[in-house]
Amino acid sequence: MAQAKYSRIDNNKRSASSYFSTVTIVVFVALCLFGIWMMTSSSVVPVQNVDVSQDNKNEVQDQSGVIEQSEGKKQATDPSNKSSQQFEDNQGDLSDDAAKGDSSVAPDKTSDGPEKGEDKLDEKSEEKPSEEPKTENQDSNFGEKKSDSEESVKKSDSDESEKKSDSDESENKSGSDENDKKQESDGIESKPESNDSKQLDSDSNDKKTDDAGETSDKTEEKGEQSGSKDSDENSDEKKTDDSANNQVSNDVLPSVAQSDLLNESTAQNGSFSTQASKSNNEKKSQESSKQSTGYDWKLCNVTAGPDFIPCLDNVKAISSLPSTKHYEHRERQCPQEPPTCLVALPEGYKRPIEWPKSREKVWYSNVPHTKLAEYKGHQNWVKVTGEYLTFPGGGTQFKHGALHYIDTIRQSVPDIAWGKRTRVILDVGCGVASFGGFLFERDVLTMSLAPKDEHEAQVQFALERGIPAISAVMGTKRLPFPGRVFDVVHCARCRVPWHIEGGKLLLELNRVLRPGGFFVWSATPIYQKRGDDVEIWQEMKKLTKALCWEVVSISKDKLNGVGIAVYKKPDSNECYEKGSTDRPPMCPDSDDPNAAWNVPLQSCMHKLPVNSTERGSQWPQNWPARLTNSPYWLTSSHVGVYGKPAPEDFTVDYEHWKRIVSKSYLNGIGIKWSNVRNVMDMRSVYGGFAAALKDLNIWVMNVIPVNAPDTLPIIYERGLFGMYHDWCESFSTYPRSYDLLHADRLFSNIKNRCNLRAVVAEVDRILRPEGKLIVRDTVDIINEIEAIVKSMHWDVRMTYSKDKVGFLCVQKSMWRPKEFETLEYSIGKIPT
């Protein structure tokens, strides 16, 4: 046989080296054909925007070692392909209305390159040795899911984005097509494979939701590049983001018959698009961008500059007031059209110092005001210390420290029981809010308020420190709170003339104070005998008696050298029914004590509820039991917001938000919560979102829009706080007040009433740079909000849609426009 073989070779006169050359050529041609087949099999079809950042690329090694190099904006997708991750948002027992903004979300990938306004740029993929994506610190809320079809991906807008998407070597060797993972939404876990395998399982991942058993729809991941460089302080957060974002499935390509190599794609739909199609698409994209967005942002040119509050700095309206006797010039005077310009940043603005260090010091460059330090430095309000403003914890009435002052009150009135019986208090004329800042140590939540007046930036100081506060004044209108909600009202030399005009302002405190609640008054008339102090003290004694307030304690804080008077509001109508002639009249039954938005003050008292099912007839449960239990006055005869009996509605809402927060918000969306302190829920309903965040070092301002169901009393009853607001107007706070804003179905509810662009401009105003906005709404709203914030150069951290419901998480950037828009109504000095 050998002789015949060699004889045949000799007869053909071919050498052994020639034979091996021929084999080499055949192998080479086969590999080339295999590479061509792989490229042509990845036909390009249009998909919805799905961005992947340059920093987080999925690279998977092909079995043959051939790397596909593709050029174009989009890759092929199989319509049947399911998302690889699930955002925990099971609706449970919530009704359809409640579930409108609730959905599952997959994590995105973020990048640091400059963001482009156009929808399409030339993008190239570079050849590079393929790598396995790392899956360190994987979030338990996300499952990983792959299918045999290619994953639809849109590259991040940058000059060069690298992307490799080849079949997995070990997968091809094994030939296995079935490596399913089943996960439940209550505890979805992404488990990385061992280092030996270095490959995530592919194909399908069955996802089961907690209560509804829904099958997941197609998810979209978007990661936008940042418009600015991150500071060193951002590095930890970036790592947190990356660890969540790296839980993305690998793209495993299926085996295809060799004959498919001959099925060449058309020029329009192939891996390589034509120059004509790219140019036409770019022209259309630019035209569409100009027509559909039209967002030409400018900086607000106003006298207040970086501290602009539109409804409190309307110089034109304030100058036209017939009188300022009742502090009308400190009340809200909103412009007819809300501004759509952006507020400038202070020069040298930095990320705020984290809580609890922020309680003692803040960056001077963030709040560059020294007037309070000059006026109140000797009282330990605030001091300038190098590049910081420091807060020793003092105030006018407790210059030797707030904690000693707080404990003195407790010792004089043990029933006040900080953090148990007393949970939510109102601090009127708060200064820099040190009183409220130190009450956190006693588990007490304080709503601090002070006017924007000659005491420059006092509320801004409070917010920069991480202490709740709003700009407000007791003037001619009711405060934006329901009746009978505060456990304690506090005033430490708050400069409010309680005694004038029949005690109209004190009657407003009586409206918001809970029956059986305390009024703590610390002021010079209590312990000094000079000037008007004696007269004021006598008037206050008469007035508090007429209001049926009981004098509980009059004591002296020896360390701070001040007197403290504590009064208690009655919890029955017995005193009111005596009908004393020197007593303020009782309000008519038609007067609703819970009506508070732009309602004039009344010089009357409201009767107290007597029915055991009425709110205010009993004191709430002690904290923290009151947080989780349905209020006693919420009965099954009441229909809740979601259409269920009110107690059930309350419980379902709480469980719903507990699940979302614990399974997704805290771990799955790339937010470093240690950087978050000031939070606002822009449409709160029952306060379930805030309740679910109870164990974090944060506070939540729960906002009930004026056109939404009035559930704010329930929020207070459970030991949380909030206020009413109309989002067609500016919020009563300084710019850069909040670290995170949460908007659940807000924008779709106000779109027909409000200028949506102006609302987003207001969101930009009150959100700190690098702060986050979370939006849960319809897909149309999500797309519209995303377009607006992109035009402001915000970073899209994550977006997801399912069944016409969407989720969006974005981060505000440091970008500010160069051009100015002058707001004539806010040019000039506000009268003092």
Helices and strands as residue ranges (DSSP letters): H 2-12, H 16-41, E 51-52, E 154-155, H 169-174, E 181-184, E 205-208, G 232-234, H 235-245, G 258-262, H 275-292, E 299-301, G 305-307, H 315-319, G 328-330, G 357-359, E 361-363, H 371-376, G 377-379, E 383-385, E 388-390, H 402-412, G 414-416, E 424-428, H 434-439, G 440-442, E 445-450, H 458-465, E 469-471, E 486-492, G 501-503, H 504-512, E 513-522, H 524-527, H 533-546, E 550-557, E 562-568, G 576-578, H 625-628, H 646-660, I 661-665, G 673-675, E 678-681, H 688-692, E 699-705, H 712-717, E 722-725, E 738-744, H 747-750, H 756-766, E 767-778, H 779-791, E 795-802, E 805-811, E 820-822, G 824-826
